[in-house]
Amino acid sequence: MPTPRSRRWLGSSGICARCGSTDAIEIRLRLNDDTEVDFHSCHRCEHRWWDAEGAVIDLDAVLEMARRH
């Protein structure tokens, strides 16, 4: 049986990389290959971004990592 991917809500403590607002959410996802990525979304300016291991990555990179087996 496959191991379930974990999703953990990290709350509204993030800081937006674009406008500096503290009204941003962070959600950590564990992909099938156990890589952890963080999704960020700002409620004020609606900027969205991803990072892995502290480095900003684009959505295409996240999707490619999710496709790996």
C-alpha positions in Angstrom: 0.0 0.0 0.0 1.4 3.4 -0.9 2.5 5.7 1.9 0.0 8.7 2.2 1.4 12.1 1.3 1.4 14.4 4.3 0.0 17.9 4.1 0.6 20.2 7.0 -0.9 23.6 7.5 1.7 26.0 8.8 -0.7 28.9 9.4 -0.8 32.5 8.5 2.7 33.3 9.8 4.4 33.7 6.4 5.7 36.9 5.0 4.9 37.7 1.3 8.0 37.8 -0.9 6.4 40.6 -3.0 4.6 43.0 -0.7 6.0 42.1 2.7 2.6 41.5 4.2 2.4 39.1 7.1 -1.0 37.9 5.9 0.4 35.0 3.8 -0.2 31.3 4.3 2.3 28.5 4.0 1.4 24.9 3.3 4.0 22.2 3.3 3.5 19.2 0.9 5.4 16.0 0.8 5.5 14.7 -2.7 5.6 11.0 -3.7 9.4 10.9 -3.7 9.4 12.4 -0.1 10.6 15.8 -1.4 9.0 18.5 0.7 7.8 21.7 -1.0 6.1 24.8 0.5 3.3 26.6 -1.2 2.9 30.3 -0.2 -0.1 32.6 -0.9 -0.5 36.2 0.1 -4.0 37.3 1.0 -3.2 41.0 0.4 -1.6 41.0 -3.1 -2.5 37.4 -4.1 1.1 36.6 -5.0 1.8 32.9 -5.0 5.1 31.1 -4.9 6.7 27.7 -4.1 10.0 26.8 -2.4 12.0 23.7 -1.6 14.9 23.6 0.8 14.7 27.4 1.1 15.0 28.1 -2.6 12.2 29.6 -4.6 11.1 27.3 -7.4 8.5 27.7 -10.2 5.3 25.7 -10.6 6.8 23.7 -13.5 9.6 22.4 -11.3 7.0 21.4 -8.6 4.9 19.6 -11.2 8.0 17.8 -12.6 9.0 16.7 -9.0 5.5 15.4 -8.4 5.7 13.3 -11.6 8.8 11.5 -10.6 8.4 7.9 -9.4 
